[in-house]
Amino acid sequence: MLIRTVMVALRRPYTFVVMALLVLIVGPLTALRTPTDIFPEIRIPVIAVAWQYTGLPPDQMAGRISTVFQRLLTASVNDIEHIESNTYPGVGVVKIFFQPGVDIAVANAQITAASQVALRQMPAGIQPPVILNYNAATVPILQLALSGEGLSEQQLFDLGMNTVRTPAIPECCSAM
C-alpha cells in the first residue's frame, strides 16, 4: 500500500503539493475557529421536583407520590425526553429531562401547575414540592468522602462543610 502511494505521488506531484498546501492552510484556520472551554456548556435542561412527606417509607413514597406525579407529568408537560425518580424515607425526587432547546420557563410553569394539581391527589398534609432548574453543566464534578477514627458523623460533616468545602470556593465567586 505504501509503495502504491509513493508511485502515485511520483506520477502526480502537483496533486500532493496542492493537498499539502490545503492541509497547511485549512489546519490552522480550523484550530483557531474551534471553540474551546475547560468545562463546555452542556445544554440538557433538567428540572428536579422534590416531594417530602415525613414518615412514609420509600415504597409508599414511590406508589403514593412519585408515580402519581409522573403519570400527571406525562399527560400535561410538553417536550419530556425521559423521567427519573428516586425515593427515600420521607422524600421522593423526580427528575424531568427535556428535549434540547426547550423553553425551560414554559416547562417550569407546566411542572408547577402539574404539581398543584397533583397535591389534590396526594395524602393529606403534604406540602408543595421544591422545584429546581438545572442543566448538566451545573452537576458537581467531584465528590469527596470523609472518614475518621473517633469522629462522629456530625463532626465529619462539620469538618467537610467548614474546612474542606469553604476554601474550595474561588474568591471571584464567594460574593455570589
HELIX and SHEET records of a PDB file:
HELIX    1   1 LEU A    2  ARG A   11  1                                  10    
HELIX    2   2 PRO A   13  ARG A   33  1                                  21    
HELIX    3   3 PRO A   58  MET A   61  1                                   4    
HELIX    4   4 ALA A   62  SER A   66  3                                   5    
HELIX    5   5 THR A   67  SER A   76  1                                  10    
HELIX    6   6 ILE A  104  LEU A  119  1                                  16    
HELIX    7   7 ALA A  136  THR A  138  5                                   3    
HELIX    8   8 GLU A  153  LEU A  159  1                                   7    
HELIX    9   9 GLY A  160  ARG A  165  3                                   6    
HELIX   10  10 THR A  166  ALA A  168  5                                   3    
SHEET    1   A 4 ILE A  80  TYR A  88  0                                        
SHEET    2   A 4 VAL A  91  PHE A  98 -1                                        
SHEET    3   A 4 PRO A  45  GLN A  52 -1                                        
SHEET    4   A 4 VAL A 130  ASN A 135 -1                                        
END                                                                             
